[in-house]
Amino acid sequence: MNHSVFSLSPSPSVFVIVLLLFVQVPSSLSSSSLFTDCSNQFVCGDISTGFPFWGSGRPSACGIPELELKCENNITKMNINQVAYRVLEIKPDIEILRVAREDYLAGLCPPQFANSTFNPKVFDPVLGYTNLTFIYGCAAGSIVGIPLPGLFTCKINDTNYGQNGYIQGGAAGPGECYSSVFVPVPFTNSPLNWNVTSLEELLKEGFEVRWKVDSAACEECNRSSGVCGINNVTNQTTCYCPDQSSGSKTCALPGSTPIADQADPSLTGMCLNFSSNRLMNSSPSTA
């Protein structure tokens, strides 16, 4: 008697269904996790903030790559173009960040010898600030005629340059000296006659920059009960939702569909000169 033989090989449609299950389940779990994580605030000392910042429990998908915050001994810090800053204040209503350079908190020596430059796709300068340049490693003959209040000395190891330094307005190169560093400071119409001690205190107060983000898109996301984040592929503002498998510009309301993201070129690594808004190379000058 012939017996029918049943094949145990699954049809192609079965493979497709199984594949979709494996793809969709992790994606849904990932979206739910991002909604929860990005709903958390970054809290450190007196600083509490959310989008577009990330760090300390807020994964990178919760904010702009350049706006990572770190908490060290209840002090908020961040790195901008390889320069370490202490975050003094965050004003989300007007999108302003006030920071002070870590290497100048203890005085003018020794600095990191890196200019304070900012990616113009991420930051805008704030009115009321201008660049001030510190010139380092000058021989005695190269500082003749420099007013006394603007002179200082710094020991620079492993160089044949002098130990003299001076301050001048604007963003300038070192000339005959070892190196120069420019940092934004509050603008003043008075003649440049800096007292070094007063200037050191001024540097501790920091300066302001304005971050650039699609605020309208974020508000639209929040109104749809979503949480703002960043699409790591397009670098655009996106929306994480509690019951969606992927981020979009908004969360889906009953009887509607979410607004999809649109592609946008990724951020580049250019820098901003506060004194003239010129685009510069991101590498700091250490001539």
ABEGO torsion letter per residue (X at the ends): XBBBBBBABBBAAAAAAAAAAAAAAAAAAAAAAAAAAAABBBBBEABBBBOABBEGGBBAAABBAAABBBBBGGBBBBBBGGBBBBBABBBAAAGBBBBBBAAAAAEAOBBAGBBBBBBAAABBBBBGBBBBBBBBGBBAAAABGBBAAABBBBBBBGBABBABBBBBBEBBBAEABABBBBBBBBBBABBBBBBAAAAAAAAAAEBBBBBBBBAAAAAAAAAAGBBBBBBAAAGBBBBBBAABABBBABBBBBGBBBBBBBBBBBBBABBBBAAAGBBBBABBBAX
